[in-house]
Amino acid sequence: MSVGRVLIYGGKGALGAACVSHFKSNNYWVGSIDLSENELADVSIVVPRDGCWTEQEQHVLRKVGDVLQDNKLDAVICVAGGWAGGNAKKDLAKNADLMWRQSVWTSTISAAVAAHYLKDGGVLALTGAKPALEGTPGMIGYGMAKAAVHQLTRSLGGKDSGLPNDALVVSILPVTLDTPMNRKWMPKADFSTWTPLTEVAGLFLKWTNGVERPKSGSLLQLITKDSVTQLVESS
């Protein structure tokens, strides 16, 4: 039986590391792409921090090709990202630029990787955000970047997007993920409304295994209440 192969873009972050660990424990070969190495992954591709968008894409595509040889991927999962607040009054371009690099660059590079190296019927999962379905006046740069990821997902799910036959493209739209950093900054929040990282990793594994797949191009809100998470598709 051939080994399943997945790439986690953002594999050193909180959610990315949880995904690397979860797929590894389910006997997948796992590659990590990030600004620093994930020692648990079978292969770690480190992105040049100072490279421009096209340089980062070329670097990642070349490294993935070198690593895979003639093999193909079952899934490309992009959970890279970050958060910055702020309205139009101060540092709008600076914050928007940071958000674009963290969410839009990584998502488009993941799409390019999927177009070249994903199997027919494979999975490309991106990370949007539920707040970006509407206006985000207190975090404009963040909202712009996540809305762009939503548009990318819709486009990739359409005909002639360049992805392999029968590929599934989906974006998860979390509200708040239960990460150590979020607990540090919001210690008095209701954690029963936060989505556990293992829950998200489990969804990715399920879809990669062909179980309960949503339709391609879906934007799936992760709504957690009383520690139970439901998927709600955005129209």
Residue pairs with C-beta under 8 A, 6 or more apart in sequence:
3 27
3 28
3 29
4 23
4 27
4 28
4 29
4 74
4 208
5 28
5 29
5 30
5 31
5 68
5 71
5 72
5 73
5 74
6 23
6 28
6 29
6 30
6 31
6 73
6 74
6 75
6 76
6 77
6 208
7 30
7 31
7 32
7 33
7 64
7 73
7 75
7 76
7 77
7 110
7 113
8 16
8 19
8 20
8 23
8 30
8 31
8 32
8 33
8 38
8 41
8 77
8 79
9 16
9 33
9 34
9 76
9 77
9 78
9 79
9 80
9 106
9 109
9 110
9 113
10 16
10 33
10 34
10 78
10 79
10 80
10 81
10 106
11 17
11 19
11 20
11 30
11 31
11 32
11 33
11 34
11 38
11 41
11 44
12 32
12 34
12 35
12 36
12 37
12 38
13 34
13 79
13 80
13 81
14 177
14 179
14 180
14 181
14 197
15 79
15 127
15 177
15 179
15 197
15 200
15 201
16 32
16 34
16 38
16 79
16 80
17 38
17 40
18 197
18 198
18 200
18 201
19 77
19 79
19 200
19 201
19 204
20 30
20 32
20 38
20 40
20 41
21 40
21 201
22 198
22 201
22 202
22 204
22 205
23 30
23 201
23 204
23 205
23 208
24 30
24 40
24 41
24 42
26 205
28 74
28 208
29 42
30 40
30 41
30 42
31 41
31 42
31 43
31 44
31 45
31 64
31 67
32 38
32 40
32 41
32 43
32 44
32 45
33 44
33 45
33 47
33 60
33 64
33 80
34 44
34 45
34 46
34 47
34 80
35 46
35 47
35 49
36 46
37 44
37 46
38 44
43 67
45 60
45 63
45 64
45 67
47 56
47 59
47 60
48 55
48 56
48 59
51 59
53 101
53 105
53 108
56 105
56 109
57 108
57 109
57 112
60 109
60 112
60 113
61 109
61 112
61 113
61 116
64 113
64 116
64 117
65 116
65 117
68 117
72 117
72 118
72 119
72 122
73 113
73 114
73 117
73 118
73 119
73 122
74 118
74 119
74 122
74 123
74 208
75 118
75 122
75 123
75 124
75 125
75 204
75 207
75 208
76 110
76 113
76 114
76 117
76 118
76 122
76 123
76 124
76 125
77 110
77 123
77 124
77 125
77 204
78 106
78 107
78 110
78 124
78 125
78 126
78 127
79 125
79 127
79 200
80 102
80 103
80 106
80 107
80 127
81 102
81 103
81 106
81 127
82 98
82 99
82 102
82 103
83 139
83 142
84 95
84 98
84 99
84 139
84 141
84 142
85 95
85 138
85 139
85 142
86 92
86 95
86 138
86 139
86 140
86 141
87 137
87 138
87 140
88 140
92 140
92 141
95 140
95 141
95 142
96 140
96 141
96 144
96 145
97 141
98 141
99 141
99 142
99 144
99 145
99 146
100 141
100 144
100 145
100 148
102 145
103 127
103 145
103 146
103 148
103 149
104 145
104 148
104 149
104 152
107 126
107 127
107 148
107 149
107 152
108 152
110 124
110 126
111 124
111 126
111 152
111 156
111 163
114 122
114 124
114 163
114 164
114 167
114 169
115 162
115 163
115 164
118 124
118 163
118 164
118 167
119 164
120 164
120 165
120 166
120 167
121 164
121 165
121 166
121 167
121 168
121 210
122 164
122 167
122 168
122 208
123 167
123 168
123 169
123 170
123 204
123 207
123 208
124 156
124 163
124 167
124 168
124 169
124 170
125 169
125 170
125 171
125 172
125 204
125 207
126 149
126 152
126 153
126 169
126 170
126 171
126 172
127 149
127 171
127 172
127 174
128 146
128 147
128 149
128 150
128 153
128 171
128 172
128 173
128 219
129 142
129 143
129 146
129 173
129 174
130 173
130 174
130 175
130 221
130 222
130 223
131 139
131 142
131 143
131 146
131 175
132 142
132 143
132 144
132 145
132 146
132 147
132 149
132 150
132 173
133 150
133 173
133 219
133 221
133 234
135 143
136 142
136 143
149 171
150 171
150 173
150 219
150 234
153 169
153 170
153 171
153 217
153 218
153 219
154 217
154 219
155 161
156 163
156 169
156 216
156 217
157 169
157 170
157 215
157 216
157 217
157 218
158 217
161 169
163 169
167 216
168 207
168 213
168 214
168 216
169 216
169 217
170 207
170 214
170 216
170 217
170 218
170 219
170 220
171 218
171 219
171 220
172 200
172 203
172 220
172 222
173 219
173 220
173 221
173 222
173 234
174 195
174 200
174 222
175 193
175 194
175 195
175 221
175 222
175 223
175 224
176 182
176 186
176 189
176 193
176 194
176 195
177 194
177 195
177 197
177 200
178 191
178 194
178 195
178 196
178 197
179 197
182 189
182 194
183 189
183 191
192 224
192 225
192 226
192 227
193 224
193 225
194 224
195 222
195 224
195 229
196 224
196 227
196 229
199 222
199 224
199 229
200 222
203 231
206 212
207 213
207 214
214 220
214 231
214 233
218 233
218 234
219 233
219 234
220 231
220 232
220 233
220 234
221 231
221 232
221 233
221 234
222 229
222 230
222 231
223 229
223 230
223 231
223 232
224 230
